[in-house]
Amino acid sequence: PKFLMHVGGHHHLYARGQLKDNPVYNVISGGTAYNQFWAMSQEQDMDDVQKTIPNWAYNIVDVDVPNGKIDVETYSIGSAFALKNNVLIDQFHRYKNKAVPVQPSITNTFGDSLQLPYTITGAAFNSPAGELLNSTEFQISASKTFTTLEKDYYRDYENLFGYVVKADSSADVNAGVNILNLTMAQWSIPNGKHYVRVRYRDRNLEWSPWSVTDSFKVVKSVGGI
């Protein structure tokens, strides 16, 4: 219950994400070390990393023990391309004992069968604590108990990864993406009956309960005509 944030180095840029099943932030920050920019190494966009910014950066952590609150601000002093005067590039928090998001629902009315591609739609995000939406997770399984997953889609409202213009800037590849919706691509799951559920996470790292499980039948996909 005291573990909030893990800070590591090695990659000499700023990256921040969070553990999926625990309210813990994971930060990479090597602001005083050797430069590392986009295309200088093998890169992979990982689900549990929300943003990567190739800048020299530092964190200010404000701990309010009596009220169980922690606020973190991240500032950039730039890069080898250009210096910055302590520009705020990230901020996040963790407040104890706040209400979790309301249990979401799936709003689709599935007919007898459907063909891919197909979009599954989640209900609006609702936080009694007044928090904003951070992440969604859609799971699809051939089992009603979800013991074996066919697909697990975990996304954040933002995803800073890759170039914008210069190698020290990052593009938000989730800009304009509605993470309350999930579009399943053609051939992504086989013919037959499938079960689906969704949950929402707020920016206080609290998950909602899983939605009520729904089901649908796919035709004319893998293994069909």
Backbone as CSV, one residue per row, in Angstrom:
resi,resn,N_x,N_y,N_z,CA_x,CA_y,CA_z,C_x,C_y,C_z
1,PRO,0.804,-1.231,0.000,0.000,0.000,0.000,0.833,1.276,0.000
2,LYS,2.127,1.194,0.309,2.987,2.377,0.294,3.725,2.547,-1.027
3,PHE,3.654,1.562,-1.901,4.415,1.588,-3.151,3.630,2.377,-4.191
4,LEU,4.150,3.533,-4.592,3.445,4.406,-5.522,4.146,4.564,-6.856
5,MET,5.468,4.679,-6.827,6.186,5.033,-8.049,7.550,4.376,-8.074
6,HIS,7.875,3.792,-9.215,9.189,3.197,-9.431,9.909,4.039,-10.479
7,VAL,11.103,4.530,-10.140,11.885,5.353,-11.060,13.166,4.620,-11.405
8,GLY,13.405,4.452,-12.696,14.608,3.778,-13.152,15.304,4.593,-14.224
9,GLY,16.465,4.125,-14.654,17.239,4.836,-15.659,17.455,3.981,-16.894
10,HIS,18.685,3.915,-17.341,19.172,3.174,-18.498,18.838,3.905,-19.800
11,HIS,17.542,4.041,-20.138,17.199,4.846,-21.314,17.225,6.309,-20.907
12,HIS,17.931,7.123,-21.659,18.228,8.482,-21.208,17.278,9.476,-21.873
13,LEU,16.042,9.383,-21.447,14.950,10.216,-21.907,13.919,10.196,-20.783
14,TYR,12.694,10.645,-21.058,11.649,10.568,-20.041,10.519,9.690,-20.563
15,ALA,10.139,8.702,-19.773,9.001,7.852,-20.122,8.205,7.584,-18.858
16,ARG,6.876,7.525,-19.026,6.010,7.284,-17.860,4.825,6.429,-18.260
17,GLY,4.557,5.426,-17.428,3.381,4.589,-17.589,2.910,4.157,-16.220
18,GLN,2.083,3.113,-16.194,1.600,2.605,-14.917,1.331,1.110,-15.030
19,LEU,1.513,0.413,-13.926,1.215,-1.010,-13.924,-0.276,-1.203,-14.159
20,LYS,-0.630,-2.196,-14.950,-2.031,-2.349,-15.329,-2.899,-2.780,-14.165
21,ASP,-2.419,-3.664,-13.334,-3.272,-4.238,-12.292,-2.960,-3.725,-10.892
22,ASN,-2.119,-2.707,-10.790,-1.807,-2.110,-9.499,-1.672,-0.594,-9.663
23,PRO,-2.042,0.186,-8.652,-1.956,1.649,-8.751,-0.532,2.144,-8.518
24,VAL,0.357,1.838,-9.465,1.770,2.167,-9.347,2.251,2.788,-10.658
25,TYR,2.909,3.941,-10.559,3.515,4.582,-11.720,4.905,4.014,-11.964
26,ASN,5.275,3.933,-13.231,6.596,3.468,-13.627,7.237,4.568,-14.465
27,VAL,8.361,5.093,-13.996,8.999,6.242,-14.636,10.424,5.884,-15.030
28,ILE,10.792,6.245,-16.259,12.192,6.189,-16.697,12.659,7.627,-16.843
29,SER,13.748,7.974,-16.209,14.241,9.349,-16.279,15.744,9.336,-16.124
30,GLY,16.442,9.749,-17.165,17.899,9.822,-17.116,18.366,11.179,-17.616
31,GLY,17.869,12.233,-16.994,18.041,13.581,-17.514,19.468,14.074,-17.596
32,THR,20.375,13.467,-16.861,21.754,13.962,-16.870,22.682,13.061,-17.670
33,ALA,22.115,12.106,-18.388,22.951,11.082,-19.010,23.082,11.316,-20.517
34,TYR,23.613,10.323,-21.186,23.873,10.412,-22.625,22.579,10.581,-23.405
35,ASN,22.639,11.361,-24.493,21.442,11.624,-25.290,20.886,10.350,-25.919
36,GLN,19.556,10.296,-25.986,18.897,9.214,-26.718,17.630,9.775,-27.345
37,PHE,17.566,9.692,-28.676,16.440,10.246,-29.411,15.793,9.155,-30.250
38,TRP,14.646,9.484,-30.848,13.947,8.523,-31.697,14.866,8.043,-32.818
39,ALA,14.751,6.766,-33.138,15.489,6.094,-34.218,16.948,5.802,-33.853
40,MET,17.320,5.994,-32.596,18.676,5.651,-32.172,18.771,4.235,-31.618
41,SER,17.624,3.552,-31.468,17.628,2.183,-30.948,16.378,1.480,-31.445
42,GLN,16.272,0.203,-31.164,15.047,-0.521,-31.493,13.929,-0.038,-30.583
43,GLU,12.775,0.284,-31.168,11.683,0.880,-30.409,10.409,0.076,-30.588
44,GLN,9.670,-0.067,-29.500,8.397,-0.779,-29.534,7.412,-0.028,-28.658
45,ASP,6.209,0.174,-29.165,5.174,0.910,-28.440,4.490,-0.054,-27.474
46,MET,4.847,0.034,-26.195,4.330,-0.886,-25.188,3.035,-0.354,-24.584
47,ASP,2.091,-1.257,-24.327,0.787,-0.856,-23.813,0.874,-0.139,-22.473
48,ASP,1.817,-0.529,-21.625,1.865,0.031,-20.274,2.765,1.260,-20.162
49,VAL,3.178,1.827,-21.290,3.904,3.095,-21.309,3.009,4.137,-21.969
50,GLN,2.638,5.157,-21.218,1.685,6.153,-21.713,2.363,7.236,-22.537
51,LYS,3.594,7.578,-22.193,4.270,8.638,-22.934,5.775,8.474,-22.847
52,THR,6.437,8.811,-23.950,7.892,8.838,-24.015,8.299,10.160,-24.663
53,ILE,9.139,10.928,-23.963,9.556,12.245,-24.438,11.082,12.310,-24.344
54,PRO,11.806,12.376,-25.464,13.271,12.370,-25.423,13.832,13.744,-25.057
55,ASN,13.641,14.115,-23.802,14.149,15.369,-23.233,14.877,15.072,-21.938
56,TRP,15.745,16.015,-21.534,16.302,15.975,-20.181,15.211,16.447,-19.231
57,ALA,14.852,15.632,-18.277,13.689,15.952,-17.440,13.958,15.600,-15.981
58,TYR,13.177,16.214,-15.103,13.248,15.905,-13.680,11.847,15.980,-13.080
59,ASN,11.657,15.290,-11.969,10.370,15.250,-11.286,10.421,16.024,-9.975
60,ILE,9.321,16.700,-9.663,9.101,17.264,-8.335,7.933,16.505,-7.720
61,VAL,8.166,15.870,-6.581,7.158,15.033,-5.933,6.704,15.720,-4.641
62,ASP,5.417,16.009,-4.557,4.829,16.678,-3.389,4.019,15.643,-2.615
63,VAL,4.481,15.303,-1.414,3.851,14.269,-0.596,3.100,14.925,0.558
64,ASP,1.803,14.691,0.618,0.944,15.192,1.698,0.509,13.988,2.528
65,VAL,1.303,13.648,3.540,1.062,12.438,4.324,-0.272,12.480,5.078
66,PRO,-0.600,13.565,5.797,-1.853,13.556,6.570,-3.099,13.319,5.715
67,ASN,-3.091,13.817,4.478,-4.265,13.685,3.625,-4.153,12.565,2.591
68,GLY,-3.048,11.825,2.627,-2.898,10.693,1.718,-2.864,11.095,0.255
69,LYS,-2.132,12.166,-0.052,-2.084,12.669,-1.428,-0.641,12.816,-1.899
70,ILE,-0.422,12.480,-3.159,0.868,12.725,-3.797,0.617,13.329,-5.178
71,ASP,1.290,14.452,-5.463,1.249,15.093,-6.776,2.653,15.126,-7.341
72,VAL,2.774,14.800,-8.632,4.076,14.773,-9.293,4.018,15.669,-10.531
73,GLU,5.028,16.515,-10.661,5.188,17.342,-11.859,6.532,17.015,-12.495
74,THR,6.544,16.960,-13.830,7.762,16.673,-14.571,8.094,17.871,-15.455
75,TYR,9.331,18.331,-15.352,9.781,19.498,-16.109,10.930,19.113,-17.043
76,SER,10.953,19.768,-18.207,12.015,19.545,-19.182,12.928,20.760,-19.255
77,ILE,14.228,20.500,-19.341,15.176,21.571,-19.617,15.678,21.472,-21.053
78,GLY,14.958,20.674,-21.885,15.260,20.613,-23.303,16.076,19.401,-23.685
79,SER,16.880,19.582,-24.721,17.682,18.493,-25.268,18.877,19.097,-25.983
80,ALA,19.651,18.255,-26.626,20.784,18.737,-27.403,20.335,19.561,-28.599
81,PHE,19.062,19.417,-28.996,18.540,20.202,-30.118,18.238,21.639,-29.701
82,ALA,17.652,21.795,-28.493,17.296,23.122,-28.011,17.029,23.049,-26.514
83,LEU,17.459,24.074,-25.779,17.211,24.120,-24.350,15.809,24.657,-24.072
84,LYS,15.230,24.256,-22.928,13.932,24.748,-22.480,14.085,25.269,-21.057
85,ASN,13.288,26.261,-20.726,13.369,26.876,-19.411,12.377,26.214,-18.466
86,ASN,12.682,24.973,-18.080,11.877,24.252,-17.087,10.394,24.218,-17.481
87,VAL,10.128,23.594,-18.611,8.775,23.515,-19.174,8.058,22.287,-18.610
88,LEU,6.836,22.482,-18.104,6.039,21.368,-17.587,5.635,20.449,-18.729
89,ILE,6.027,19.172,-18.669,5.705,18.225,-19.739,4.836,17.065,-19.256
90,ASP,4.642,16.941,-17.946,3.814,15.855,-17.437,3.409,16.171,-16.008
91,GLN,2.249,15.709,-15.611,1.848,15.784,-14.210,0.857,14.669,-13.924
92,PHE,0.964,14.094,-12.752,0.102,12.984,-12.379,-0.007,12.941,-10.867
93,HIS,-0.906,12.120,-10.360,-1.173,12.132,-8.920,-1.697,10.781,-8.467
94,ARG,-1.767,10.653,-7.151,-2.403,9.497,-6.511,-2.987,9.975,-5.189
95,TYR,-4.310,9.903,-5.068,-5.013,10.304,-3.850,-5.719,9.077,-3.278
96,LYS,-5.480,8.778,-2.026,-6.072,7.594,-1.395,-7.548,7.833,-1.056
97,ASN,-8.270,6.723,-0.989,-9.652,6.698,-0.493,-10.621,7.512,-1.342
98,LYS,-10.405,7.545,-2.654,-11.355,8.204,-3.542,-12.203,7.149,-4.254
99,ALA,-13.418,7.509,-4.607,-14.345,6.567,-5.246,-13.818,6.119,-6.608
100,VAL,-14.084,4.879,-6.943,-13.669,4.339,-8.231,-14.686,4.742,-9.293
101,PRO,-14.327,4.657,-10.574,-15.293,4.969,-11.629,-16.505,4.031,-11.589
102,VAL,-17.613,4.538,-12.113,-18.849,3.757,-12.181,-18.664,2.592,-13.157
103,GLN,-19.262,1.460,-12.821,-19.199,0.289,-13.704,-19.725,0.662,-15.085
104,PRO,-18.945,0.457,-16.147,-19.417,0.798,-17.488,-20.329,-0.293,-18.059
105,SER,-20.826,-0.031,-19.240,-21.634,-1.023,-19.936,-21.281,-0.991,-21.416
106,ILE,-21.625,-2.046,-22.110,-21.470,-2.113,-23.567,-22.817,-1.776,-24.181
107,THR,-22.845,-0.783,-25.070,-24.114,-0.247,-25.555,-24.617,-0.913,-26.824
108,ASN,-23.810,-1.777,-27.442,-24.250,-2.451,-28.670,-25.439,-3.361,-28.404
109,THR,-26.296,-3.483,-29.384,-27.318,-4.527,-29.407,-26.896,-5.529,-30.475
110,PHE,-26.304,-6.617,-30.031,-25.781,-7.610,-30.981,-26.938,-8.426,-31.561
111,GLY,-26.950,-8.563,-32.862,-27.971,-9.379,-33.514,-27.596,-10.845,-33.494
112,ASP,-28.180,-11.601,-34.417,-27.892,-13.032,-34.481,-26.435,-13.293,-34.823
113,SER,-25.853,-12.418,-35.661,-24.460,-12.587,-36.056,-23.931,-11.258,-36.577
114,LEU,-22.620,-11.162,-36.675,-21.999,-9.951,-37.202,-20.766,-10.333,-38.008
115,GLN,-20.349,-9.397,-38.866,-19.144,-9.581,-39.656,-18.131,-8.507,-39.290
116,LEU,-16.862,-8.869,-39.383,-15.773,-7.934,-39.103,-15.395,-7.180,-40.374
117,PRO,-14.924,-5.928,-40.268,-14.667,-5.176,-39.043,-15.960,-4.744,-38.347
118,TYR,-15.867,-4.579,-37.030,-17.046,-4.227,-36.229,-16.584,-3.404,-35.024
119,THR,-17.389,-2.406,-34.659,-17.041,-1.524,-33.545,-17.910,-1.819,-32.332
120,ILE,-17.250,-2.124,-31.223,-17.931,-2.292,-29.934,-17.848,-0.957,-29.191
121,THR,-18.975,-0.521,-28.646,-19.077,0.813,-28.055,-19.331,0.711,-26.556
122,GLY,-18.519,1.421,-25.780,-18.718,1.494,-24.345,-19.520,2.724,-23.964
123,ALA,-20.188,2.653,-22.827,-20.961,3.795,-22.331,-20.024,4.915,-21.906
124,ALA,-20.583,6.085,-21.646,-19.796,7.236,-21.227,-19.082,6.960,-19.901
125,PHE,-17.919,7.566,-19.735,-17.144,7.444,-18.500,-17.786,8.298,-17.413
126,ASN,-17.871,7.738,-16.186,-18.508,8.436,-15.080,-17.677,8.230,-13.817
127,SER,-17.172,9.335,-13.242,-16.349,9.276,-12.035,-17.021,10.050,-10.917
128,PRO,-17.510,9.391,-9.866,-18.054,10.111,-8.710,-17.021,11.000,-8.026
129,ALA,-15.726,10.670,-8.186,-14.655,11.446,-7.565,-14.265,12.661,-8.399
130,GLY,-14.862,12.811,-9.594,-14.525,13.935,-10.450,-13.226,13.759,-11.211
131,GLU,-12.726,12.526,-11.285,-11.505,12.248,-12.030,-11.793,12.154,-13.526
132,LEU,-10.754,12.329,-14.329,-10.862,12.184,-15.773,-10.487,10.765,-16.191
133,LEU,-10.905,10.389,-17.385,-10.598,9.064,-17.938,-9.129,8.978,-18.309
134,ASN,-8.491,7.871,-17.932,-7.116,7.623,-18.356,-7.003,6.427,-19.297
135,SER,-7.646,5.305,-18.948,-7.426,4.071,-19.704,-8.717,3.276,-19.834
136,THR,-8.744,2.416,-20.853,-9.810,1.423,-20.987,-9.183,0.073,-21.305
137,GLU,-9.887,-0.976,-20.936,-9.447,-2.324,-21.267,-10.646,-3.134,-21.743
138,PHE,-10.586,-3.566,-22.996,-11.583,-4.466,-23.570,-10.979,-5.862,-23.638
139,GLN,-11.722,-6.851,-23.185,-11.281,-8.241,-23.288,-12.297,-9.049,-24.080
140,ILE,-11.784,-9.911,-24.961,-12.616,-10.800,-25.767,-12.129,-12.219,-25.549
141,SER,-13.083,-13.110,-25.299,-12.733,-14.488,-24.973,-13.747,-15.438,-25.586
142,ALA,-13.290,-16.650,-25.835,-14.214,-17.698,-26.262,-14.903,-18.337,-25.067
143,SER,-14.470,-17.953,-23.861,-15.028,-18.508,-22.630,-15.757,-17.418,-21.857
144,LYS,-16.905,-17.729,-21.310,-17.673,-16.753,-20.535,-16.953,-16.364,-19.260
145,THR,-16.059,-17.207,-18.779,-15.295,-16.913,-17.565,-13.982,-16.171,-17.859
146,PHE,-13.675,-15.955,-19.127,-12.465,-15.253,-19.561,-11.194,-15.932,-19.056
147,THR,-11.249,-17.232,-18.942,-10.062,-17.961,-18.502,-8.986,-17.979,-19.589
148,THR,-9.401,-17.913,-20.841,-8.458,-17.829,-21.951,-8.849,-16.636,-22.811
149,LEU,-7.960,-15.670,-22.922,-8.262,-14.460,-23.679,-7.867,-14.625,-25.142
150,GLU,-8.750,-14.169,-26.013,-8.412,-14.085,-27.430,-7.786,-12.733,-27.752
151,LYS,-8.327,-11.678,-27.169,-7.814,-10.338,-27.375,-7.911,-9.558,-26.064
152,ASP,-6.900,-8.717,-25.826,-6.889,-7.848,-24.651,-6.384,-6.484,-25.120
153,TYR,-7.284,-5.518,-25.192,-6.953,-4.187,-25.705,-6.885,-3.205,-24.536
154,TYR,-5.676,-2.770,-24.197,-5.437,-1.853,-23.080,-4.876,-0.560,-23.658
155,ARG,-5.633,0.553,-23.512,-5.236,1.809,-24.145,-5.411,2.986,-23.184
156,ASP,-4.549,3.986,-23.354,-4.646,5.230,-22.606,-5.204,6.327,-23.510
157,TYR,-5.740,7.367,-22.880,-6.317,8.450,-23.668,-5.255,9.178,-24.496
158,GLU,-3.998,9.070,-24.094,-2.885,9.623,-24.861,-1.801,8.557,-24.977
159,ASN,-1.009,8.650,-26.039,0.074,7.692,-26.233,1.179,8.391,-27.016
160,LEU,2.135,8.971,-26.287,3.220,9.699,-26.929,4.311,8.721,-27.318
161,PHE,4.474,8.554,-28.655,5.445,7.584,-29.169,5.834,7.986,-30.586
162,GLY,7.122,8.133,-30.825,7.617,8.394,-32.171,7.718,9.879,-32.500
163,TYR,8.249,10.143,-33.697,8.538,11.489,-34.163,7.301,12.375,-34.288
164,VAL,7.521,13.685,-34.112,6.625,14.709,-34.647,7.355,15.379,-35.792
165,VAL,8.279,16.254,-35.458,9.113,16.916,-36.473,10.579,16.605,-36.214
166,LYS,11.003,16.829,-34.968,12.395,16.598,-34.603,12.505,15.345,-33.741
167,ALA,13.715,14.839,-33.638,13.942,13.593,-32.900,13.773,13.759,-31.401
168,ASP,13.657,15.013,-30.910,13.459,15.218,-29.476,12.002,15.550,-29.147
169,SER,11.097,15.363,-30.100,9.666,15.593,-29.869,8.914,14.286,-30.071
170,SER,7.685,14.221,-29.565,6.925,12.973,-29.619,5.521,13.223,-30.147
171,ALA,5.031,12.281,-30.933,3.677,12.351,-31.478,2.710,11.618,-30.560
172,ASP,1.504,12.165,-30.438,0.440,11.470,-29.704,-0.318,10.607,-30.707
173,VAL,0.006,9.329,-30.742,-0.603,8.444,-31.732,-2.055,8.113,-31.392
174,ASN,-2.504,8.477,-30.185,-3.911,8.282,-29.813,-4.734,9.560,-29.952
175,ALA,-4.154,10.610,-30.497,-4.901,11.847,-30.702,-6.098,11.574,-31.617
176,GLY,-7.280,11.955,-31.174,-8.487,11.737,-31.964,-9.079,10.352,-31.849
177,VAL,-8.460,9.471,-31.052,-8.966,8.112,-30.863,-9.923,8.084,-29.677
178,ASN,-11.104,7.566,-29.873,-12.065,7.396,-28.779,-11.828,6.028,-28.149
179,ILE,-11.158,6.001,-26.996,-10.805,4.716,-26.390,-12.002,4.044,-25.704
180,LEU,-13.171,4.702,-25.707,-14.395,4.043,-25.226,-14.962,3.102,-26.279
181,ASN,-14.452,3.195,-27.501,-14.878,2.325,-28.588,-13.739,1.387,-28.975
182,LEU,-14.090,0.224,-29.455,-13.098,-0.740,-29.926,-13.538,-1.269,-31.285
183,THR,-12.722,-1.023,-32.305,-13.001,-1.552,-33.630,-12.149,-2.796,-33.858
184,MET,-12.812,-3.925,-34.026,-12.117,-5.187,-34.299,-11.889,-5.306,-35.803
185,ALA,-10.642,-5.492,-36.182,-10.285,-5.549,-37.589,-10.777,-6.839,-38.236
186,GLN,-10.861,-6.812,-39.545,-11.238,-8.018,-40.285,-10.233,-9.133,-40.020
187,TRP,-10.745,-10.337,-39.836,-9.964,-11.548,-39.579,-9.308,-11.557,-38.193
188,SER,-9.595,-10.593,-37.328,-8.883,-10.515,-36.046,-9.305,-11.593,-35.058
189,ILE,-10.521,-12.097,-35.171,-10.963,-13.211,-34.348,-11.728,-14.188,-35.245
190,PRO,-11.774,-15.459,-34.874,-12.382,-16.463,-35.751,-13.903,-16.474,-35.662
191,ASN,-14.488,-17.246,-36.552,-15.933,-17.478,-36.502,-16.323,-18.122,-35.172
192,GLY,-17.568,-17.906,-34.793,-18.073,-18.538,-33.588,-18.515,-17.534,-32.549
193,LYS,-18.857,-18.042,-31.378,-19.366,-17.205,-30.293,-18.218,-16.657,-29.459
194,HIS,-18.325,-15.386,-29.100,-17.302,-14.722,-28.303,-17.968,-13.899,-27.206
195,TYR,-17.223,-13.699,-26.140,-17.710,-12.905,-25.008,-16.842,-11.652,-24.887
196,VAL,-17.458,-10.551,-24.437,-16.744,-9.286,-24.344,-17.101,-8.588,-23.031
197,ARG,-16.113,-7.889,-22.469,-16.341,-7.051,-21.290,-15.364,-5.878,-21.356
198,VAL,-15.642,-4.825,-20.566,-14.800,-3.644,-20.583,-14.730,-3.057,-19.172
199,ARG,-13.622,-2.381,-18.877,-13.507,-1.619,-17.636,-12.762,-0.318,-17.937
200,TYR,-12.997,0.697,-17.082,-12.406,2.018,-17.264,-11.511,2.359,-16.073
201,ARG,-10.443,3.091,-16.363,-9.518,3.534,-15.309,-9.422,5.052,-15.312
202,ASP,-9.430,5.651,-14.130,-9.319,7.100,-14.052,-7.862,7.519,-13.856
203,ARG,-7.620,8.812,-13.790,-6.256,9.323,-13.677,-5.745,9.307,-12.247
204,ASN,-6.525,8.709,-11.357,-6.048,8.399,-10.017,-5.648,6.932,-9.906
205,LEU,-5.577,6.260,-11.065,-5.196,4.845,-11.185,-6.202,3.891,-10.565
206,GLU,-7.457,4.310,-10.460,-8.517,3.433,-9.962,-9.290,2.840,-11.137
207,TRP,-9.500,1.534,-11.067,-10.300,0.835,-12.084,-11.763,0.755,-11.644
208,SER,-12.644,0.828,-12.608,-14.047,0.499,-12.366,-14.206,-1.010,-12.257
209,PRO,-15.351,-1.487,-11.784,-15.644,-2.913,-11.947,-15.775,-3.246,-13.438
210,TRP,-15.601,-4.510,-13.764,-15.852,-4.951,-15.136,-17.339,-4.773,-15.464
211,SER,-17.613,-4.495,-16.709,-18.998,-4.419,-17.167,-19.659,-5.792,-17.109
212,VAL,-20.965,-5.803,-17.225,-21.677,-7.069,-17.421,-21.205,-7.676,-18.750
213,THR,-20.936,-8.955,-18.738,-20.446,-9.633,-19.936,-21.540,-9.740,-20.994
214,ASP,-21.186,-9.440,-22.239,-22.092,-9.619,-23.367,-21.456,-10.606,-24.333
215,SER,-22.215,-11.041,-25.340,-21.696,-12.024,-26.292,-22.183,-11.701,-27.688
216,PHE,-21.451,-12.225,-28.664,-21.810,-12.028,-30.073,-21.259,-13.196,-30.888
217,LYS,-21.807,-13.366,-32.078,-21.373,-14.447,-32.969,-20.794,-13.860,-34.240
218,VAL,-19.577,-14.289,-34.582,-18.878,-13.805,-35.773,-19.060,-14.809,-36.908
219,VAL,-19.355,-14.300,-38.099,-19.462,-15.141,-39.290,-18.574,-14.547,-40.391
220,LYS,-18.225,-15.389,-41.370,-17.438,-14.997,-42.547,-16.071,-14.429,-42.156
221,SER,-15.499,-15.000,-41.115,-14.141,-14.629,-40.728,-13.238,-15.839,-40.918
222,VAL,-12.202,-15.952,-40.088,-11.263,-17.069,-40.190,-12.008,-18.386,-39.990
223,GLY,-11.804,-19.308,-40.887,-12.466,-20.606,-40.795,-13.876,-20.609,-41.352
224,GLY,-14.303,-19.497,-41.994,-15.662,-19.423,-42.538,-15.641,-19.095,-44.011
225,ILE,-16.817,-18.840,-44.525,-16.933,-18.478,-45.935,-17.668,-17.154,-46.048
